[in-house]
Amino acid sequence: MSTPQLVVHRDKELMAQAAAARLITKIVDAQASRGYASIVLTGGRNGNRLLAALSSAPARDAVDWGRLDLWWGDERFLPGGDPDRNDTQARAALLDSVPLDPARVHAMPASDGPYGSDVDAAAEAYEAELAKAAGPENHGSVPTFDVLMLGVGPDTHVASLFPELPAVRETERTVVGVHGAPKPPPTRISLTLPAIRSAREVWLLAAGEDKAQAAAIALSGAGEVQAPAAGAQGRSRTLWLLDAAAASQLPRSLYPPASA
């Protein structure tokens, strides 16, 4: 796994714009070299802010949207179209305004979908969908994502992997149903740390003073069960994208001068 690298931006707006530009470059490079790109989206305010910035970015048309595979790191197990679902928010921020191939947009199942209220069956179905998309060149039963993005919660959770809960301890499954999450709604679907660590690059997004302690804990050598963000690492790169407020409790030795 890769050693975390940090980029600290002046404020959350600049962070979103710079992250969007960085993501466009990654997608275009992957499409140029392989013909397609595979990205895992995150919800939350920072993930949605990034998508909104990408929607308004002048370079967005450099992306061949029809050759982009989109997955999600986690989802609130709510009815389809619910405004609190990550895929609903992503569609409003970006997806509905670009010419994606619907067959390459892999939303996690909803609670009114074919698996009804059985979140574990829904998680197994998404796990099977990932396995079907994995090729012989991939490392295991998930595709090798080019970039997997994660928001970091104030408690250090990423995706829907919360400190000390069973999901963060999972080592065999790639997708699990989450029961009793401390943040509503309590029932969710989430990629596991093994699935997250299959990505080429993992980007962790943290902005705001309420994320400062979480960033400091995760980057100070904490264990992944106690601080799930500490276990989120990419195979070739792990990138923390922060604003100055979220980086305010980090030792200056950990990060370079603000790059934007």
Short mmCIF file of the C-alpha atoms (twelve columns), coordinates in Angstrom:
data_MODEL
# 
_entry.id   MODEL 
# 
loop_
_atom_site.group_PDB 
_atom_site.id 
_atom_site.type_symbol 
_atom_site.label_atom_id 
_atom_site.label_alt_id 
_atom_site.label_comp_id 
_atom_site.label_asym_id 
_atom_site.label_seq_id 
_atom_site.Cartn_x 
_atom_site.Cartn_y 
_atom_site.Cartn_z 
_atom_site.pdbx_PDB_model_num 
ATOM 1   C CA . MET A 1   0.000   0.000   0.000   1 
ATOM 2   C CA . SER A 2   1.075   3.562   -0.636  1 
ATOM 3   C CA . THR A 3   2.196   6.185   1.876   1 
ATOM 4   C CA . PRO A 4   -0.326  9.025   2.248   1 
ATOM 5   C CA . GLN A 5   0.424   12.256  0.401   1 
ATOM 6   C CA . LEU A 6   -1.219  15.520  1.371   1 
ATOM 7   C CA . VAL A 7   -2.381  18.520  -0.626  1 
ATOM 8   C CA . VAL A 8   -3.748  21.416  1.405   1 
ATOM 9   C CA . HIS A 9   -5.851  24.122  -0.220  1 
ATOM 10  C CA . ARG A 10  -6.767  27.527  1.115   1 
ATOM 11  C CA . ASP A 11  -10.504 26.849  1.387   1 
ATOM 12  C CA . LYS A 12  -13.161 24.275  0.540   1 
ATOM 13  C CA . GLU A 13  -14.211 25.951  -2.719  1 
ATOM 14  C CA . LEU A 14  -10.675 25.973  -4.071  1 
ATOM 15  C CA . MET A 15  -10.213 22.401  -2.898  1 
ATOM 16  C CA . ALA A 16  -13.296 21.286  -4.833  1 
ATOM 17  C CA . GLN A 17  -12.213 23.067  -8.008  1 
ATOM 18  C CA . ALA A 18  -8.673  21.693  -7.842  1 
ATOM 19  C CA . ALA A 19  -9.897  18.169  -7.080  1 
ATOM 20  C CA . ALA A 20  -12.310 18.335  -10.017 1 
ATOM 21  C CA . ALA A 21  -9.481  19.399  -12.350 1 
ATOM 22  C CA . ARG A 22  -7.288  16.617  -10.967 1 
ATOM 23  C CA . LEU A 23  -10.061 14.061  -11.545 1 
ATOM 24  C CA . ILE A 24  -10.654 15.186  -15.129 1 
ATOM 25  C CA . THR A 25  -6.941  14.703  -15.835 1 
ATOM 26  C CA . LYS A 26  -6.988  11.186  -14.343 1 
ATOM 27  C CA . ILE A 27  -10.051 10.179  -16.354 1 
ATOM 28  C CA . VAL A 28  -8.680  11.559  -19.631 1 
ATOM 29  C CA . ASP A 29  -5.305  9.882   -19.076 1 
ATOM 30  C CA . ALA A 30  -6.928  6.508   -18.325 1 
ATOM 31  C CA . GLN A 31  -9.175  6.756   -21.370 1 
ATOM 32  C CA . ALA A 32  -6.228  7.667   -23.572 1 
ATOM 33  C CA . SER A 33  -4.162  4.711   -22.385 1 
ATOM 34  C CA . ARG A 34  -6.844  2.037   -21.929 1 
ATOM 35  C CA . GLY A 35  -9.976  3.266   -23.667 1 
ATOM 36  C CA . TYR A 36  -12.045 3.708   -20.515 1 
ATOM 37  C CA . ALA A 37  -11.832 4.888   -16.917 1 
ATOM 38  C CA . SER A 38  -13.321 3.526   -13.700 1 
ATOM 39  C CA . ILE A 39  -14.164 5.868   -10.828 1 
ATOM 40  C CA . VAL A 40  -15.759 5.340   -7.407  1 
ATOM 41  C CA . LEU A 41  -17.850 8.274   -6.195  1 
ATOM 42  C CA . THR A 42  -18.412 9.413   -2.642  1 
ATOM 43  C CA . GLY A 43  -21.347 11.242  -1.148  1 
ATOM 44  C CA . GLY A 44  -21.383 13.913  1.510   1 
ATOM 45  C CA . ARG A 45  -20.831 17.617  1.185   1 
ATOM 46  C CA . ASN A 46  -17.261 17.380  -0.101  1 
ATOM 47  C CA . GLY A 47  -18.023 14.697  -2.663  1 
ATOM 48  C CA . ASN A 48  -21.027 16.611  -3.980  1 
ATOM 49  C CA . ARG A 49  -19.094 19.875  -4.002  1 
ATOM 50  C CA . LEU A 50  -16.425 18.215  -6.148  1 
ATOM 51  C CA . LEU A 51  -19.046 16.916  -8.611  1 
ATOM 52  C CA . ALA A 52  -20.649 20.350  -8.851  1 
ATOM 53  C CA . ALA A 53  -17.236 21.872  -9.544  1 
ATOM 54  C CA . LEU A 54  -16.614 19.256  -12.219 1 
ATOM 55  C CA . SER A 55  -19.977 20.058  -13.817 1 
ATOM 56  C CA . SER A 56  -18.976 23.702  -14.253 1 
ATOM 57  C CA . ALA A 57  -15.321 23.059  -15.148 1 
ATOM 58  C CA . PRO A 58  -14.324 24.289  -18.626 1 
ATOM 59  C CA . ALA A 59  -12.380 21.057  -19.216 1 
ATOM 60  C CA . ARG A 60  -15.277 18.702  -18.478 1 
ATOM 61  C CA . ASP A 61  -15.871 18.118  -22.189 1 
ATOM 62  C CA . ALA A 62  -12.402 16.557  -22.463 1 
ATOM 63  C CA . VAL A 63  -13.925 13.487  -20.782 1 
ATOM 64  C CA . ASP A 64  -15.521 10.840  -22.985 1 
ATOM 65  C CA . TRP A 65  -18.480 10.325  -20.678 1 
ATOM 66  C CA . GLY A 66  -19.702 7.291   -22.590 1 
ATOM 67  C CA . ARG A 67  -16.501 5.416   -21.704 1 
ATOM 68  C CA . LEU A 68  -16.625 6.082   -17.971 1 
ATOM 69  C CA . ASP A 69  -17.599 3.436   -15.416 1 
ATOM 70  C CA . LEU A 70  -19.047 4.852   -12.210 1 
ATOM 71  C CA . TRP A 71  -19.395 3.003   -8.925  1 
ATOM 72  C CA . TRP A 72  -20.209 4.087   -5.375  1 
ATOM 73  C CA . GLY A 73  -18.258 3.514   -2.186  1 
ATOM 74  C CA . ASP A 74  -21.373 3.365   -0.055  1 
ATOM 75  C CA . GLU A 75  -25.057 4.157   -0.062  1 
ATOM 76  C CA . ARG A 76  -27.833 4.934   2.352   1 
ATOM 77  C CA . PHE A 77  -30.315 2.058   2.088   1 
ATOM 78  C CA . LEU A 78  -33.333 4.180   1.200   1 
ATOM 79  C CA . PRO A 79  -35.934 4.098   -1.591  1 
ATOM 80  C CA . GLY A 80  -34.776 4.948   -5.105  1 
ATOM 81  C CA . GLY A 81  -34.791 8.682   -5.747  1 
ATOM 82  C CA . ASP A 82  -34.710 9.567   -2.052  1 
ATOM 83  C CA . PRO A 83  -32.946 12.936  -1.719  1 
ATOM 84  C CA . ASP A 84  -30.623 11.512  0.936   1 
ATOM 85  C CA . ARG A 85  -29.256 8.776   -1.331  1 
ATOM 86  C CA . ASN A 86  -25.740 9.392   -2.623  1 
ATOM 87  C CA . ASP A 87  -26.694 8.499   -6.189  1 
ATOM 88  C CA . THR A 88  -29.628 10.936  -6.142  1 
ATOM 89  C CA . GLN A 89  -27.336 13.738  -5.014  1 
ATOM 90  C CA . ALA A 90  -24.668 12.802  -7.575  1 
ATOM 91  C CA . ARG A 91  -27.201 12.865  -10.389 1 
ATOM 92  C CA . ALA A 92  -28.340 16.330  -9.373  1 
ATOM 93  C CA . ALA A 93  -24.779 17.648  -9.027  1 
ATOM 94  C CA . LEU A 94  -23.354 16.217  -12.271 1 
ATOM 95  C CA . LEU A 95  -24.535 12.927  -13.707 1 
ATOM 96  C CA . ASP A 96  -27.816 14.101  -15.218 1 
ATOM 97  C CA . SER A 97  -25.994 16.818  -17.157 1 
ATOM 98  C CA . VAL A 98  -23.420 14.630  -18.953 1 
ATOM 99  C CA . PRO A 99  -23.895 11.899  -21.615 1 
ATOM 100 C CA . LEU A 100 -23.091 8.823   -19.561 1 
ATOM 101 C CA . ASP A 101 -23.799 5.285   -20.722 1 
ATOM 102 C CA . PRO A 102 -26.539 4.137   -18.289 1 
ATOM 103 C CA . ALA A 103 -25.166 0.587   -18.393 1 
ATOM 104 C CA . ARG A 104 -21.877 1.868   -16.945 1 
ATOM 105 C CA . VAL A 105 -23.454 3.698   -13.998 1 
ATOM 106 C CA . HIS A 106 -23.547 1.214   -11.138 1 
ATOM 107 C CA . ALA A 107 -25.777 2.580   -8.393  1 
ATOM 108 C CA . MET A 108 -26.136 0.490   -5.254  1 
ATOM 109 C CA . PRO A 109 -29.558 -1.141  -4.763  1 
ATOM 110 C CA . ALA A 110 -32.355 0.830   -3.125  1 
ATOM 111 C CA . SER A 111 -34.590 -0.376  -0.314  1 
ATOM 112 C CA . ASP A 112 -37.581 -0.523  -2.687  1 
ATOM 113 C CA . GLY A 113 -35.610 -2.440  -5.323  1 
ATOM 114 C CA . PRO A 114 -35.562 -6.157  -6.170  1 
ATOM 115 C CA . TYR A 115 -34.118 -7.108  -2.763  1 
ATOM 116 C CA . GLY A 116 -36.698 -5.193  -0.774  1 
ATOM 117 C CA . SER A 117 -35.614 -4.389  2.749   1 
ATOM 118 C CA . ASP A 118 -32.933 -7.117  2.813   1 
ATOM 119 C CA . VAL A 119 -29.789 -4.986  2.882   1 
ATOM 120 C CA . ASP A 120 -27.517 -8.015  3.096   1 
ATOM 121 C CA . ALA A 121 -28.976 -9.479  -0.111  1 
ATOM 122 C CA . ALA A 122 -28.586 -6.055  -1.751  1 
ATOM 123 C CA . ALA A 123 -24.936 -5.955  -0.673  1 
ATOM 124 C CA . GLU A 124 -24.342 -9.457  -2.059  1 
ATOM 125 C CA . ALA A 125 -25.842 -8.368  -5.380  1 
ATOM 126 C CA . TYR A 126 -23.498 -5.375  -5.618  1 
ATOM 127 C CA . GLU A 127 -20.581 -7.613  -4.707  1 
ATOM 128 C CA . ALA A 128 -21.564 -9.907  -7.592  1 
ATOM 129 C CA . GLU A 129 -21.834 -6.921  -9.939  1 
ATOM 130 C CA . LEU A 130 -18.310 -5.867  -9.031  1 
ATOM 131 C CA . ALA A 131 -17.001 -9.401  -9.513  1 
ATOM 132 C CA . LYS A 132 -18.637 -9.604  -12.948 1 
ATOM 133 C CA . ALA A 133 -16.877 -6.378  -13.976 1 
ATOM 134 C CA . ALA A 134 -13.470 -7.586  -12.760 1 
ATOM 135 C CA . GLY A 135 -11.210 -8.877  -15.499 1 
ATOM 136 C CA . PRO A 136 -8.243  -11.260 -15.417 1 
ATOM 137 C CA . GLU A 137 -5.917  -8.267  -15.150 1 
ATOM 138 C CA . ASN A 138 -7.545  -7.168  -11.898 1 
ATOM 139 C CA . HIS A 139 -6.371  -8.045  -8.428  1 
ATOM 140 C CA . GLY A 140 -9.240  -10.071 -7.055  1 
ATOM 141 C CA . SER A 141 -13.005 -9.834  -7.362  1 
ATOM 142 C CA . VAL A 142 -13.369 -6.112  -8.007  1 
ATOM 143 C CA . PRO A 143 -12.330 -3.974  -10.991 1 
ATOM 144 C CA . THR A 144 -9.145  -1.988  -10.535 1 
ATOM 145 C CA . PHE A 145 -10.600 1.463   -10.040 1 
ATOM 146 C CA . ASP A 146 -8.524  4.358   -11.378 1 
ATOM 147 C CA . VAL A 147 -9.644  6.658   -8.561  1 
ATOM 148 C CA . LEU A 148 -11.731 5.824   -5.511  1 
ATOM 149 C CA . MET A 149 -12.901 8.884   -3.590  1 
ATOM 150 C CA . LEU A 150 -13.910 8.935   0.048   1 
ATOM 151 C CA . GLY A 151 -15.234 11.613  2.333   1 
ATOM 152 C CA . VAL A 152 -13.840 11.532  5.860   1 
ATOM 153 C CA . GLY A 153 -16.306 11.829  8.717   1 
ATOM 154 C CA . PRO A 154 -15.611 13.687  11.975  1 
ATOM 155 C CA . ASP A 155 -15.361 10.259  13.668  1 
ATOM 156 C CA . THR A 156 -12.833 9.094   10.995  1 
ATOM 157 C CA . HIS A 157 -15.389 6.928   9.169   1 
ATOM 158 C CA . VAL A 158 -15.038 6.450   5.408   1 
ATOM 159 C CA . ALA A 159 -17.720 5.055   3.113   1 
ATOM 160 C CA . SER A 160 -20.045 3.506   5.724   1 
ATOM 161 C CA . LEU A 161 -17.220 1.918   7.695   1 
ATOM 162 C CA . PHE A 162 -17.557 3.281   11.212  1 
ATOM 163 C CA . PRO A 163 -15.035 2.850   14.025  1 
ATOM 164 C CA . GLU A 164 -15.233 -0.490  15.837  1 
ATOM 165 C CA . LEU A 165 -18.311 -1.737  13.944  1 
ATOM 166 C CA . PRO A 166 -18.248 -5.162  12.238  1 
ATOM 167 C CA . ALA A 167 -18.021 -3.771  8.692   1 
ATOM 168 C CA . VAL A 168 -14.613 -2.193  9.262   1 
ATOM 169 C CA . ARG A 169 -13.275 -5.557  10.482  1 
ATOM 170 C CA . GLU A 170 -14.388 -7.425  7.342   1 
ATOM 171 C CA . THR A 171 -11.471 -9.007  5.488   1 
ATOM 172 C CA . GLU A 172 -13.128 -11.406 3.010   1 
ATOM 173 C CA . ARG A 173 -16.185 -9.676  1.553   1 
ATOM 174 C CA . THR A 174 -15.924 -6.705  -0.813  1 
ATOM 175 C CA . VAL A 175 -19.389 -5.282  -0.052  1 
ATOM 176 C CA . VAL A 176 -21.395 -5.555  3.154   1 
ATOM 177 C CA . GLY A 177 -24.692 -4.474  4.592   1 
ATOM 178 C CA . VAL A 178 -24.240 -2.102  7.512   1 
ATOM 179 C CA . HIS A 179 -26.635 -2.316  10.453  1 
ATOM 180 C CA . GLY A 180 -26.844 0.151   13.319  1 
ATOM 181 C CA . ALA A 181 -24.698 2.908   11.848  1 
ATOM 182 C CA . PRO A 182 -24.279 5.706   14.405  1 
ATOM 183 C CA . LYS A 183 -25.170 8.274   11.729  1 
ATOM 184 C CA . PRO A 184 -28.669 8.152   10.199  1 
ATOM 185 C CA . PRO A 185 -29.934 6.264   8.402   1 
ATOM 186 C CA . PRO A 186 -28.682 3.255   10.362  1 
ATOM 187 C CA . THR A 187 -28.923 0.804   7.448   1 
ATOM 188 C CA . ARG A 188 -26.425 1.174   4.611   1 
ATOM 189 C CA . ILE A 189 -24.369 -0.640  1.987   1 
ATOM 190 C CA . SER A 190 -20.606 -0.179  1.890   1 
ATOM 191 C CA . LEU A 191 -17.466 -1.312  0.169   1 
ATOM 192 C CA . THR A 192 -15.048 -2.895  2.621   1 
ATOM 193 C CA . LEU A 193 -11.426 -1.962  3.185   1 
ATOM 194 C CA . PRO A 194 -10.167 -4.825  0.959   1 
ATOM 195 C CA . ALA A 195 -12.283 -3.484  -1.911  1 
ATOM 196 C CA . ILE A 196 -11.146 0.085   -1.267  1 
ATOM 197 C CA . ARG A 197 -7.503  -0.980  -1.277  1 
ATOM 198 C CA . SER A 198 -7.865  -2.543  -4.732  1 
ATOM 199 C CA . ALA A 199 -8.005  0.940   -6.306  1 
ATOM 200 C CA . ARG A 200 -4.977  2.397   -8.044  1 
ATOM 201 C CA . GLU A 201 -5.529  5.690   -6.250  1 
ATOM 202 C CA . VAL A 202 -7.575  6.474   -3.144  1 
ATOM 203 C CA . TRP A 203 -8.441  10.117  -2.526  1 
ATOM 204 C CA . LEU A 204 -9.678  11.176  0.897   1 
ATOM 205 C CA . LEU A 205 -11.565 14.477  0.999   1 
ATOM 206 C CA . ALA A 206 -11.740 16.524  4.186   1 
ATOM 207 C CA . ALA A 207 -12.781 20.146  4.505   1 
ATOM 208 C CA . GLY A 208 -13.871 22.174  7.505   1 
ATOM 209 C CA . GLU A 209 -12.833 22.491  11.129  1 
ATOM 210 C CA . ASP A 210 -15.063 19.563  12.108  1 
ATOM 211 C CA . LYS A 211 -12.764 17.259  10.118  1 
ATOM 212 C CA . ALA A 212 -9.495  18.499  11.641  1 
ATOM 213 C CA . GLN A 213 -9.327  16.038  14.521  1 
ATOM 214 C CA . ALA A 214 -10.296 13.114  12.282  1 
ATOM 215 C CA . ALA A 215 -7.522  13.940  9.821   1 
ATOM 216 C CA . ALA A 216 -4.996  14.261  12.634  1 
ATOM 217 C CA . ILE A 217 -5.991  10.920  14.151  1 
ATOM 218 C CA . ALA A 218 -6.035  9.029   10.837  1 
ATOM 219 C CA . LEU A 219 -2.648  10.395  9.791   1 
ATOM 220 C CA . SER A 220 -0.962  9.851   13.131  1 
ATOM 221 C CA . GLY A 221 -0.628  6.072   12.907  1 
ATOM 222 C CA . ALA A 222 -4.009  5.072   14.347  1 
ATOM 223 C CA . GLY A 223 -5.332  1.584   13.656  1 
ATOM 224 C CA . GLU A 224 -7.968  1.098   10.961  1 
ATOM 225 C CA . VAL A 225 -10.529 -0.461  13.320  1 
ATOM 226 C CA . GLN A 226 -10.410 2.602   15.560  1 
ATOM 227 C CA . ALA A 227 -9.935  5.055   12.664  1 
ATOM 228 C CA . PRO A 228 -11.205 3.566   9.381   1 
ATOM 229 C CA . ALA A 229 -9.743  6.443   7.327   1 
ATOM 230 C CA . ALA A 230 -6.297  5.205   8.337   1 
ATOM 231 C CA . GLY A 231 -6.953  1.944   6.483   1 
ATOM 232 C CA . ALA A 232 -8.086  3.561   3.233   1 
ATOM 233 C CA . GLN A 233 -5.061  3.313   0.954   1 
ATOM 234 C CA . GLY A 234 -4.536  2.977   -2.770  1 
ATOM 235 C CA . ARG A 235 -2.218  0.495   -4.434  1 
ATOM 236 C CA . SER A 236 -0.147  3.178   -6.137  1 
ATOM 237 C CA . ARG A 237 -1.248  6.388   -4.421  1 
ATOM 238 C CA . THR A 238 -3.109  7.574   -1.351  1 
ATOM 239 C CA . LEU A 239 -3.967  11.250  -1.566  1 
ATOM 240 C CA . TRP A 240 -5.470  13.375  1.174   1 
ATOM 241 C CA . LEU A 241 -7.118  16.503  -0.242  1 
ATOM 242 C CA . LEU A 242 -7.796  18.985  2.549   1 
ATOM 243 C CA . ASP A 243 -8.595  22.610  3.092   1 
ATOM 244 C CA . ALA A 244 -6.626  24.645  5.611   1 
ATOM 245 C CA . ALA A 245 -9.283  24.217  8.300   1 
ATOM 246 C CA . ALA A 246 -9.227  20.412  8.071   1 
ATOM 247 C CA . ALA A 247 -5.421  20.437  8.144   1 
ATOM 248 C CA . SER A 248 -5.213  22.790  11.105  1 
ATOM 249 C CA . GLN A 249 -4.330  20.088  13.660  1 
ATOM 250 C CA . LEU A 250 -1.695  18.360  11.540  1 
ATOM 251 C CA . PRO A 251 2.006   18.912  12.218  1 
ATOM 252 C CA . ARG A 252 3.440   21.176  9.530   1 
ATOM 253 C CA . SER A 253 6.010   18.481  8.808   1 
ATOM 254 C CA . LEU A 254 3.271   16.251  7.379   1 
ATOM 255 C CA . TYR A 255 2.281   18.393  4.436   1 
ATOM 256 C CA . PRO A 256 3.857   20.728  1.891   1 
ATOM 257 C CA . PRO A 257 2.942   24.383  1.522   1 
ATOM 258 C CA . ALA A 258 -0.541  24.916  0.121   1 
ATOM 259 C CA . SER A 259 -0.519  24.101  -3.567  1 
ATOM 260 C CA . ALA A 260 -3.445  26.310  -4.473  1 
# 
